[in-house]
């Protein structure tokens, strides 16, 4: 068989075992460290299956692969193998920004070329990449005479589990990924019941009782952690999963468009990667860069204009009743004088940006009307003098951050995007927060469908033309595309801090200990941490909603929930009540040279250390669920032979998210890499530490 290697690094003559036994063909490929083995088989009747093992333990039992096309009308699930290629890559690349300054991309690759056995003569390749920490595979449709334009009716990728694992899951939903993660056995999934509990999600499109979203996390009885997800989601719908409880099998459930089709493709074409991150250590799963490595390099030749930043904003006051987005409601927050106060606050305390929501005409009837022309993105309310504010911000060394809420009317946004970005450039604004609240226009499309996935990419590309950074909200889940489009710096795409104000479920203490194992594996999250006032009756005495966290935990979230765009979400007056604790938010960076995951267990605790970009200084964040606990902290990650001044922001002994959330202690210590500390975390609590090398 011919051999092909993409990077000409090595030809793995021994990595692929190909055996002809009767009519069955079997191939195996291992990870570079041989811990993970992927075995594929083509059965005598033509079914092509794969299975995955980790250190001899089954992860995925033999599972089917295939497609159903509606144009041409053919099922691609019986194949003949026509070619086998293998390759190895071992390279190091540098992200524009991120959790580490360089990333090793080391994998073995198996490419199996197949031909449809039913007589259509359609060819498809399945490409497997096996890393030390997991597996990625995708389908590729090469250019060919028998297939040019085609329509996907269904993808038949299966994941057959070896046992009924503990599973962290959300209901499958074509329009929302803002659910809580449920923790049950796989066979106990009930998506309808879980969704019925969620009263605070604005738009639901539940798939069915046995449908779940990715990322999906499993913990096996013998101590394996397995994340099932996808990478490089481009020109294709999001993959949800349908569960067959009897056979413990998950099958791809692609998001349909308005007429029921899943994807419209033209050869050459490829699907996103289907991914499995596998480890017997929870900490290693969090440290994986597999998703990023499966994405293409940056398309931006000169990314020097892309700058991680911290910002404050005119946002939380609308959520808690101090102000409104709409001017007609009488408490318009985005007025010139109020925004000046935020600019002054940002300048005084060293923040780079000020987000302003509700600045533009149209908020009076923006929600729930499925309206085509909502905002034009260039017309401010009369009480918002954007020219004077951008000039004022510039004088103070601060930039405004633009807010583009589309109300789901994406056709309207696409028509106006050039004008909107040109307006931003004219005003000296280089960061935009986009939003997609509500039902999508084109009507019948979903947030997670192919049309919208292509839209999010178009926004990133168009913004890059104008040197604009993007923070997207209500978008599809991230899949590592910040490597390819580093100006697409963060997204919400999950249950963020705004749900602290939700009247029913809100955010439980354990939620933030699950996010790093699930949502954050795909990319940075604009969670908007940093709340300092926890009874949300500050402007409405009838409110009973509380934030279930301690103040020290809010500081630690800046470390444990990574984003290059980090908001200090609370009001200036609430920070000024605790300026000593606020100092940590001022000091903590948003770009890093190195990251160490020190301790972690999903739904229990997370502790992470990060080294600030271009310095010798480290920061540590540790958070817990509803249980208090002591976590040992070994400082061996610090430079040997050096002394550090540590500033520790921790829960007070009597802190408790229910009874005493604002109780914290700040203490200073001198430490070295031989120092051992024990961190006490209160119920719903956390600890944040700054280490400055002398």
Residue pairs with C-beta under 8 A, 6 or more apart in sequence:
1 18
1 83
1 84
1 85
2 83
2 85
3 11
3 13
3 85
3 86
3 87
4 85
4 87
4 111
5 11
5 86
5 87
5 88
6 87
6 89
6 109
7 87
7 89
7 91
9 87
9 88
9 89
9 90
9 91
10 87
10 88
10 90
11 86
11 87
11 88
12 29
12 86
12 87
12 88
12 108
15 29
15 30
15 86
15 88
15 108
15 110
16 27
16 28
16 29
16 84
16 86
16 110
17 26
17 27
17 28
18 25
18 26
18 27
18 84
19 25
19 26
19 27
22 44
23 43
23 44
24 41
24 42
24 43
24 44
25 41
25 42
25 81
26 39
26 40
26 41
26 42
27 39
27 40
27 41
27 84
27 110
27 112
28 37
28 38
28 39
28 40
29 37
29 38
29 86
29 108
29 109
29 110
29 128
29 130
30 36
30 37
30 38
30 108
30 130
31 37
31 107
31 108
31 130
31 131
31 132
32 88
32 90
32 106
32 107
32 108
32 131
32 132
33 132
35 54
35 55
35 132
36 52
36 53
36 54
36 130
36 131
36 132
36 134
36 135
36 278
37 52
37 53
37 130
38 50
38 51
38 52
38 110
38 128
38 130
38 135
38 137
39 50
39 51
39 53
40 48
40 49
40 50
40 110
40 112
40 126
40 128
41 48
41 49
41 50
41 62
42 48
42 79
42 80
42 81
42 114
43 49
45 78
46 77
46 78
46 79
46 80
46 117
47 64
47 66
47 77
47 78
47 79
48 64
48 65
48 66
48 77
48 79
48 112
48 114
48 126
49 62
49 63
49 64
49 65
50 60
50 62
50 63
50 65
50 128
50 137
51 58
51 60
51 61
51 62
51 63
52 58
52 59
52 60
52 135
52 276
52 278
53 59
54 224
54 278
54 280
55 280
57 162
57 220
57 222
57 224
58 162
59 162
59 224
59 226
59 276
59 278
60 159
60 160
60 161
60 162
60 276
61 160
61 161
61 162
62 160
63 157
63 158
63 159
63 160
63 249
64 77
64 156
64 157
64 158
65 126
65 139
65 156
65 157
65 158
66 75
66 76
66 77
66 156
66 157
67 75
67 76
67 77
67 124
67 139
67 152
67 154
67 155
67 156
68 74
68 75
68 76
68 77
68 152
68 153
68 154
68 156
69 75
69 76
69 150
69 151
69 152
69 153
70 151
70 152
70 153
70 261
71 149
71 150
71 151
72 120
72 122
72 147
72 150
74 116
74 118
74 120
74 122
75 118
76 116
76 120
76 122
76 124
77 156
78 116
78 117
78 118
79 114
79 115
79 116
79 117
79 124
80 114
80 115
80 117
81 112
81 113
81 114
82 113
82 114
82 115
82 123
83 111
83 112
83 113
84 110
84 111
84 112
84 113
85 109
85 110
85 111
85 113
86 108
86 109
86 110
86 111
87 108
87 109
87 111
88 107
88 108
88 109
89 105
89 106
89 107
89 109
90 104
90 105
90 106
91 104
91 105
91 106
92 102
92 103
92 104
92 105
93 102
93 103
93 105
93 297
94 101
94 102
94 103
95 101
95 102
95 103
95 292
95 483
95 486
96 298
96 300
96 303
96 306
96 486
97 306
97 308
97 486
97 489
97 564
97 591
98 564
98 591
98 592
99 562
99 592
99 595
99 610
100 289
100 592
100 593
100 594
100 595
101 592
101 593
101 594
101 613
103 289
103 292
103 293
104 289
105 289
105 293
106 131
106 132
107 129
107 130
107 131
107 293
108 129
108 130
109 127
109 128
109 129
109 130
110 127
110 128
110 130
111 125
111 126
111 127
111 128
112 125
112 126
112 128
113 123
113 124
113 125
114 123
114 124
114 125
114 126
115 121
115 122
115 123
116 122
116 123
116 124
120 146
121 146
122 144
122 146
122 147
123 141
123 142
123 144
123 146
123 147
124 139
124 140
124 141
125 139
125 140
125 141
125 142
126 137
126 138
126 139
126 140
127 137
127 138
127 140
128 135
128 136
128 137
129 135
129 136
129 137
129 273
129 294
131 290
131 293
133 277
133 278
133 279
133 284
133 285
133 288
133 290
134 227
134 275
134 276
134 277
134 278
134 288
134 290
135 275
135 276
135 278
136 231
136 273
136 274
136 275
136 276
136 290
136 294
137 273
137 274
138 270
138 271
138 272
138 273
138 274
139 155
139 270
139 271
140 268
140 269
140 270
140 271
141 147
141 150
141 265
141 267
141 268
141 269
141 270
142 267
142 268
143 267
143 268
144 267
147 267
148 266
148 267
149 264
149 265
149 266
150 264
150 265
150 266
150 267
151 261
151 262
151 263
151 264
151 265
152 254
152 261
152 262
152 263
152 264
152 265
153 261
153 262
154 252
154 254
154 262
155 239
155 252
155 254
155 262
155 271
156 251
156 252
157 239
157 251
157 252
157 274
158 249
158 250
158 251
158 252
159 228
159 241
159 249
159 250
159 251
159 276
160 247
160 248
160 249
160 250
161 186
161 218
161 248
161 249
161 250
162 220
162 248
163 220
163 221
163 248
164 185
164 186
164 187
164 248
165 185
165 186
165 218
165 219
165 220
165 221
165 226
166 183
166 184
166 185
166 218
166 219
166 220
167 183
167 184
167 185
167 186
167 189
167 216
167 217
167 218
168 181
168 182
168 183
168 216
168 217
168 218
168 219
168 514
168 517
168 518
168 602
168 603
169 181
169 182
169 184
169 189
169 212
169 213
169 216
169 217
170 177
170 179
170 180
170 181
170 182
170 194
170 212
170 213
171 179
171 191
171 192
171 194
171 195
171 198
171 206
171 207
171 211
171 212
171 213
172 191
172 206
172 207
172 208
172 211
172 212
172 213
172 240
172 241
172 242
172 253
173 179
173 195
173 204
173 205
173 206
173 207
173 213
173 240
174 205
174 207
174 238
174 240
174 255
174 256
174 446
174 447
174 448
174 449
175 203
175 204
175 205
175 439
175 440
175 446
175 447
175 448
176 201
176 202
176 203
176 204
176 205
176 447
177 213
177 448
177 476
177 477
177 493
177 494
177 519
178 201
178 494
178 495
178 496
178 499
179 194
179 195
179 198
179 201
179 213
179 495
180 194
180 198
180 495
180 505
180 508
180 511
181 217
181 511
181 514
181 518
182 189
182 194
183 603
186 218
186 243
186 245
186 248
187 245
187 248
189 209
189 210
189 212
189 243
189 245
190 209
191 206
191 207
191 208
191 209
191 210
191 211
191 212
192 206
192 208
192 209
193 209
195 204
195 206
197 504
197 505
198 204
198 504
198 505
199 503
199 504
199 505
200 499
200 502
200 503
200 504
200 505
200 506
202 367
202 437
202 438
203 437
203 438
203 439
205 446
207 240
207 242
207 253
208 242
210 242
210 243
210 244
210 245
211 240
211 241
211 242
211 243
211 253
212 240
212 241
212 243
212 250
213 240
213 241
213 477
214 228
214 229
214 230
214 238
214 239
214 240
214 241
214 477
215 227
215 228
215 229
215 477
215 518
215 519
215 521
215 522
216 227
216 228
216 229
216 241
216 250
216 518
217 225
217 226
217 227
217 228
217 514
217 517
217 518
217 602
218 224
218 225
218 226
218 227
218 228
219 225
219 226
219 602
220 226
223 280
224 278
224 279
224 280
225 277
225 278
225 279
225 280
225 281
225 282
225 285
225 517
225 602
226 276
226 277
226 278
227 275
227 276
227 277
227 278
227 285
227 288
227 517
227 518
227 521
228 241
228 250
228 275
228 276
229 275
229 277
229 291
229 479
229 521
229 522
230 238
230 239
230 272
230 273
230 274
230 275
230 479
231 272
231 273
231 275
231 290
231 291
231 294
231 295
231 479
231 480
231 522
232 272
232 273
232 294
232 295
232 296
232 479
232 480
232 481
232 484
233 272
233 453
233 476
233 477
233 479
233 481
234 272
234 453
234 454
234 457
234 481
235 263
235 265
235 269
235 450
235 453
235 454
235 457
236 254
236 263
236 265
236 271
236 272
236 450
236 453
237 254
237 255
237 256
237 257
237 262
237 263
237 448
237 449
237 450
237 453
238 254
238 255
238 448
238 449
238 453
238 476
238 477
239 252
239 253
239 254
239 272
239 274
240 252
240 253
240 254
240 255
240 448
241 250
241 251
241 252
241 253
242 250
242 251
242 252
242 253
243 249
243 250
244 250
244 251
252 274
254 262
254 263
255 262
255 446
255 448
255 449
255 450
256 262
256 446
256 449
257 444
257 445
257 446
257 449
257 450
257 451
258 442
258 443
258 444
258 445
259 444
262 450
263 450
264 450
272 479
273 294
275 290
275 291
275 294
277 285
277 288
277 290
277 291
277 521
278 285
279 285
279 288
282 517
282 600
282 601
282 602
283 597
283 598
283 599
283 600
284 597
285 517
285 600
286 516
286 517
286 521
286 597
286 600
286 606
286 608
287 595
287 596
287 597
288 521
291 479
291 480
291 521
291 522
291 523
292 480
292 482
292 483
294 480
295 479
295 480
295 481
295 483
295 484
296 483
296 484
297 483
297 484
298 483
298 484
298 485
298 486
299 461
299 464
299 484
299 485
300 306
300 464
300 485
300 486
300 487
303 486
303 487
305 430
305 467
306 469
306 486
306 487
306 489
307 352
307 469
308 489
308 564
308 565
308 589
308 590
308 591
309 351
309 352
309 353
309 431
309 564
309 565
309 566
309 590
310 351
310 352
310 353
310 565
310 566
310 567
310 568
310 585
310 588
310 590
311 346
311 351
311 352
311 353
311 354
311 355
311 401
311 431
311 565
311 566
311 567
311 568
312 342
312 345
312 346
312 351
312 353
312 354
312 355
312 567
312 568
312 572
313 342
313 353
313 354
313 355
313 356
313 357
313 401
313 567
313 569
314 323
314 333
314 334
314 338
314 339
314 342
314 354
314 355
314 356
314 357
314 358
315 355
315 357
315 528
315 567
315 569
316 528
316 531
316 569
316 570
316 571
317 323
317 333
317 539
317 571
318 324
318 325
318 333
318 357
318 358
319 498
319 501
320 501
320 536
320 538
320 539
320 540
320 543
321 538
321 539
321 540
321 543
322 331
322 333
322 538
322 539
322 571
323 331
323 332
323 333
323 338
323 358
324 330
324 331
324 332
324 333
324 358
324 363
325 332
325 333
325 334
325 357
325 358
325 363
325 366
326 332
326 358
326 363
326 364
326 366
327 358
327 363
327 364
327 381
327 382
327 383
328 364
329 364
332 358
332 381
332 383
333 357
333 358
334 356
334 357
334 358
334 359
334 381
334 384
335 381
335 383
335 384
336 383
336 384
336 385
336 388
336 389
339 354
339 356
339 359
339 384
339 389
339 400
340 389
340 392
341 572
342 354
342 356
342 572
343 354
343 389
343 392
343 393
343 396
343 398
343 400
344 396
345 351
345 572
346 352
346 353
346 354
346 396
346 398
347 396
347 397
347 398
349 575
349 582
349 586
350 586
351 398
351 568
352 398
352 399
353 398
353 399
353 400
353 401
353 431
354 393
354 398
354 399
354 400
354 401
355 400
355 401
355 403
355 433
355 567
356 384
356 400
356 401
356 402
356 403
357 403
357 405
357 433
358 381
358 403
359 380
359 381
359 384
359 386
359 403
360 375
360 376
360 377
360 378
360 379
360 380
360 381
360 403
361 375
361 376
361 379
361 380
361 381
362 374
362 375
362 376
365 371
366 374
366 375
366 405
366 407
367 407
367 437
367 438
368 438
370 408
370 438
370 439
370 441
370 443
371 407
371 409
372 409
372 411
372 412
372 441
373 409
373 412
374 406
374 407
374 409
374 412
375 404
375 405
375 406
375 407
375 412
376 416
376 419
377 404
377 413
377 416
377 419
377 420
377 423
378 416
378 419
378 420
378 423
380 386
386 400
386 427
387 427
389 400
390 399
390 400
390 427
390 428
390 429
393 399
393 400
393 428
394 428
399 428
399 429
399 430
399 431
400 427
400 429
401 429
401 431
401 432
401 433
401 471
402 420
402 424
402 429
402 431
402 432
402 433
403 432
403 433
403 435
404 413
404 420
404 432
404 433
404 434
404 435
405 434
405 435
405 437
406 412
406 413
406 434
406 435
406 436
406 437
407 437
407 438
408 436
408 437
408 438
408 439
408 440
408 441
409 441
410 436
410 440
410 441
410 442
410 445
410 452
410 455
411 441
411 442
412 441
413 420
413 434
414 455
414 458
417 458
417 459
417 462
418 462
421 432
421 462
421 463
421 465
421 466
421 468
422 466
424 430
424 432
424 466
424 468
425 466
425 467
425 468
429 468
430 467
430 468
430 469
431 468
431 469
431 470
431 471
431 565
432 463
432 468
432 469
432 470
432 471
433 471
433 472
433 473
433 526
434 459
434 470
434 471
434 472
434 473
434 475
435 472
435 473
435 474
436 447
436 452
436 472
436 473
436 474
436 475
437 473
437 474
440 446
440 447
440 449
440 452
442 451
445 451
445 452
446 452
447 474
447 475
447 476
448 476
448 477
452 475
452 476
453 476
456 472
456 475
456 476
456 488
457 481
457 485
459 470
459 472
459 488
460 470
460 481
460 485
460 487
460 488
461 485
463 469
463 470
463 487
463 488
464 485
464 487
467 487
468 487
469 487
469 488
469 489
469 565
470 487
470 488
470 489
471 489
471 490
471 491
471 526
471 565
472 488
472 490
472 491
472 492
472 493
473 491
473 492
473 493
473 526
474 492
474 493
475 491
475 492
475 493
476 493
477 493
477 494
477 519
477 522
478 491
478 493
478 522
478 523
478 524
478 525
479 522
479 523
480 522
480 523
481 488
481 523
482 488
482 489
482 490
482 523
482 524
489 524
489 563
489 564
489 565
490 523
490 524
490 525
490 526
490 563
490 564
490 565
491 523
491 524
491 525
491 526
492 525
492 526
492 527
493 519
493 522
493 525
494 515
494 519
494 525
494 527
495 507
495 511
496 525
496 526
496 527
496 528
497 507
497 527
497 528
497 529
497 531
497 569
498 528
499 505
499 506
499 507
500 506
500 507
500 531
500 536
500 545
500 547
500 548
501 536
501 545
502 545
503 545
506 545
506 547
506 548
507 547
507 548
507 549
508 548
508 625
508 626
509 548
509 549
509 553
509 624
509 625
509 626
509 657
509 683
509 684
510 603
510 604
510 625
510 626
512 527
512 549
512 553
512 557
512 560
512 561
512 606
512 623
513 601
513 602
513 603
513 604
513 605
513 606
513 623
513 624
513 625
514 602
514 603
515 525
515 527
515 561
516 560
516 561
516 600
516 606
516 608
517 600
517 602
519 525
520 561
520 562
524 562
524 563
524 564
524 565
525 561
525 562
525 563
526 563
526 565
526 567
527 557
527 561
527 563
528 567
528 569
529 554
529 557
529 558
529 561
529 566
529 567
529 569
530 554
530 555
530 557
530 558
530 566
530 567
530 568
530 569
530 570
530 585
531 547
531 549
531 554
531 569
531 570
531 574
532 551
532 554
532 570
532 574
532 575
532 577
532 578
532 581
532 582
532 662
533 547
533 570
533 571
533 574
533 577
534 546
534 547
534 549
534 551
534 657
534 661
534 662
535 546
536 543
536 545
536 546
536 547
537 543
537 544
537 545
538 574
547 661
548 626
548 657
548 658
548 684
549 657
549 661
549 684
549 685
549 686
550 651
550 655
550 656
550 657
550 661
550 662
550 663
550 664
550 682
550 684
550 685
550 686
551 578
551 581
551 661
551 662
551 663
551 664
552 581
552 649
552 650
552 651
552 655
552 664
552 682
552 685
552 686
552 687
552 688
553 623
553 624
553 651
553 657
553 681
553 684
553 685
553 686
554 686
555 581
555 584
555 585
555 588
555 621
555 649
555 686
555 688
556 621
556 622
556 623
556 686
556 687
556 688
557 621
557 623
557 686
558 566
558 584
558 585
558 588
558 621
558 688
559 588
559 608
559 609
559 610
559 619
559 620
559 621
559 688
560 606
560 607
560 608
560 621
560 622
560 623
560 686
562 595
563 590
564 590
564 591
565 590
566 588
566 590
568 575
568 582
568 585
575 582
575 585
576 582
578 662
580 666
581 649
581 664
581 666
584 647
584 649
584 688
584 690
587 690
588 619
588 688
588 690
589 610
589 612
589 613
589 619
591 612
591 613
592 610
592 611
592 612
592 613
593 611
593 612
593 613
593 614
593 615
594 610
594 611
595 608
595 609
595 610
595 611
596 608
596 609
596 610
596 637
597 606
597 607
597 608
598 607
598 608
598 609
598 620
598 633
598 634
598 637
599 605
599 606
599 607
599 622
599 631
599 632
600 606
600 607
600 608
603 625
604 624
604 625
604 627
604 629
605 622
605 623
605 624
605 625
605 629
605 631
605 681
606 621
606 622
606 623
607 620
607 621
607 622
607 623
607 631
607 633
607 679
608 620
608 621
608 622
609 618
609 619
609 620
609 637
610 618
610 619
610 620
611 617
611 618
612 618
612 619
615 693
616 639
616 642
616 693
617 690
617 691
617 692
617 693
618 637
618 638
618 644
618 690
618 691
619 688
619 689
619 690
619 691
620 633
620 687
620 688
620 689
620 691
621 686
621 687
621 688
621 689
622 631
622 633
622 679
622 681
622 686
622 687
622 688
623 681
623 685
623 686
624 631
624 681
624 682
624 683
624 684
624 685
624 686
625 684
626 657
626 683
626 684
627 683
628 656
628 680
628 681
628 682
628 683
628 685
629 680
629 681
630 678
630 679
630 680
630 681
631 678
631 679
631 681
632 676
632 677
632 678
632 679
633 676
633 677
633 678
633 679
634 676
635 671
635 672
635 673
635 674
635 675
635 676
635 677
635 691
636 673
636 674
637 673
638 644
638 671
638 672
638 673
638 691
638 693
639 673
639 693
640 673
641 672
642 672
642 673
642 693
642 694
643 670
643 671
643 672
643 693
643 694
644 670
644 671
644 672
644 691
644 692
644 693
644 694
645 668
645 669
645 670
645 691
645 692
645 694
646 668
646 669
646 670
646 671
646 689
646 690
646 691
646 692
647 666
647 667
647 668
647 689
647 690
647 692
648 665
648 666
648 667
648 668
648 669
648 687
648 688
648 689
649 664
649 665
649 666
649 687
649 688
649 689
650 664
650 665
650 666
650 667
650 679
650 680
650 687
650 688
651 663
651 664
651 665
651 680
651 681
651 682
651 685
651 686
651 687
652 660
652 663
652 664
652 665
652 682
653 680
654 660
654 663
655 661
655 663
655 664
655 682
655 685
656 663
656 682
656 683
656 684
656 685
657 682
657 683
657 684
657 685
658 683
658 684
661 684
663 682
669 675
671 677
671 691
679 687
680 687
681 687
